[in-house]
């Protein structure tokens, strides 16, 4: 499976500044894992989601 690239919106980057640094590190680690495995075991499709 090909890896995905992730891009942050500028508004998201601004919102991250409001979080404690340890939380930012945890979130960034988890998001980076999604680039390699976008549908990890146990994930569920959201109701009404356009993407499969």
N, C-alpha and C positions, 0 to 999 in steps of 0.2 A: 504494500500500500504506500502510495506517495505521501510525503509529509506536506502539511499545510503551512502557509505563512500567516503570521498574525500581525495585524496593524492596529495600533491604538488610536482612537479619535483624540483630538486635542482636548476636548472636554473631559475625557476619561483621564488623561494625563494630569489635568488640573485637579480633578477629584482625588486622585491618588495622593497628592501632596497633603491632604487633610488627614490621612490615615497614619497610625503609628508605623515606624519603620519595620518592626518585626512582622506586622500584618502585610505590608507591601511585599516583603520578601516571600512570605508564604503564598500569597496570591500569585505573584509572578512565577514562582516555581510550578504551581498547579496549572497555570495557563500554558506555560511552556510544554508541559507534559501533553497537553491537548494537541499541540502541533504534530506530535508523532503518533498519537492515538486519539483521534477526535471523538470516538465512540467507545469509551472504556467500558469494561464489564460492569453491568449493573445500571448503566445509564438508560434513560427512558426518553422517548420522543415527547415533546410538549404538545398538549392538545392544541390543534389549530396551527401547528407549525407548517410552514411551506416546504421546508427541506426534509428529506428523508434520512 
